């Protein structure tokens, strides 16, 4: 294992420690989704997935 | 019109004005930091900076966001801190960009990735702004997803599986697309009133989407 890989592993551990308090807060305090909220989220995300797939197909040609 | 109706309307108007101000300041600072970050990326590309220096820059940026930004976000110094960490992250992109620039159509890949990231950001921001929907219900889901992706990335360092990295990059794009909706809706709905912190969140989303899209396009190209 190279020093660079150890460095990246340490960076990920630091990121995990960094986001943990925010993650804990939002996991406890996120408001409940109302009717239609998940559909309103999934619609643009599926557009993003389709867009990225199209870009990958264009590049692969 | 009764006094209570008048004051309710006035409060709503003041709240809308305040939200517009945060949004305007966020987009102004975001534009400037993206330009600065791109300039720093060009500098590091020209200097042919190595992966070690890139990693050190990322650690430096994380330290600024972690320890300095929370203390300075409410003051003018917060803007300087945002420029410092976006500059470091931009500078850290040098080796990745050089890796792709060494390919035959590397410049095209980077340009496509930049254009794709811009389209994703503008589309998602426009969607959040026009629908005015509150996406704060996504908070727990997005942070749980981020922890899972980080754990997978940690495992990926040891497992050396190309398929895993492909999945991680795809997940990062979806996750940070969700964060753009989440952050933008928090500004619109008054959940985030500090434009320095709002810029930080959106910049990190754009940065991560750009790098992951570049890796995915690089994979498709190969």
Contacts between the chains, C-beta under 8 A, distances in Angstrom:
chain1	res1	chain2	res2	distance
A	1	B	158	7.8
A	3	B	52	7.8
A	4	B	51	5.6
A	4	B	52	6.4
A	4	B	55	6.7
A	5	B	157	5.4
A	7	B	52	7.4
A	7	B	55	4.7
A	8	B	55	6.7
A	8	B	157	5.7
A	9	B	154	6.2
A	9	B	157	5.2
A	9	B	158	7.9
A	11	B	55	6.7
A	11	B	58	6.2
A	11	B	59	6.4
A	11	B	62	7.4
A	12	B	150	5.5
A	12	B	153	5.6
A	12	B	154	4.6
A	12	B	157	7.5
A	13	B	154	7.3
A	14	B	59	7.4
A	14	B	62	6.1
A	15	B	62	7.0
A	15	B	150	5.7
A	16	B	147	6.8
A	16	B	150	5.4
A	16	B	151	7.6
A	16	B	154	7.9
A	18	B	62	6.6
A	18	B	65	7.7
A	18	B	66	5.5
A	19	B	143	6.6
A	19	B	146	6.1
A	19	B	147	7.0
A	19	B	150	7.6
A	20	B	147	7.9
A	22	B	143	6.2
A	23	B	143	3.7
A	23	B	144	6.8
A	23	B	146	7.0
A	23	B	147	5.8
A	26	B	139	3.4
A	26	B	140	4.9
A	26	B	142	7.5
A	26	B	143	4.9
A	27	B	139	7.9
A	27	B	140	4.3
A	27	B	143	6.5
A	27	B	144	6.4
A	28	B	140	7.8
A	29	B	139	7.4
A	30	B	136	6.8
A	30	B	137	5.8
A	30	B	138	7.4
A	30	B	139	4.2
A	30	B	140	3.9
A	30	B	141	7.5
A	31	B	134	7.6
A	31	B	136	5.6
A	31	B	137	5.1
A	32	B	137	6.5
A	33	B	137	4.1
A	34	B	137	7.6
A	37	B	133	7.2
A	37	B	135	7.7
A	37	B	137	5.6
A	40	B	131	6.5
A	40	B	133	5.3
A	40	B	135	7.9
A	41	B	135	6.6
A	41	B	138	6.3
A	41	B	178	6.9
A	41	B	181	6.7
A	44	B	123	7.0
A	44	B	124	5.8
A	44	B	127	5.0
A	44	B	177	7.2
A	44	B	181	6.8
A	45	B	174	5.9
A	45	B	177	5.8
A	45	B	178	6.6
A	47	B	123	7.0
A	48	B	120	5.6
A	48	B	123	7.7
A	48	B	124	7.3
A	48	B	173	6.7
A	48	B	174	6.8
A	48	B	177	4.7
A	49	B	174	6.8
A	51	B	116	7.1
A	51	B	119	6.9
A	51	B	120	6.8
A	51	B	123	8.0
A	52	B	116	7.2
A	52	B	170	7.5
A	52	B	173	6.0
A	52	B	213	6.7
A	52	B	216	6.6
A	55	B	112	6.3
A	55	B	116	5.2
A	55	B	213	7.4
A	55	B	217	6.3
A	55	B	220	8.0
A	56	B	216	6.0
A	56	B	217	6.4
A	56	B	219	7.9
A	56	B	220	4.0
A	57	B	220	7.5
A	58	B	112	7.7
A	59	B	109	6.8
A	59	B	112	6.5
A	59	B	217	4.9
A	59	B	220	4.6
A	59	B	221	5.1
A	60	B	220	4.4
A	60	B	221	6.9
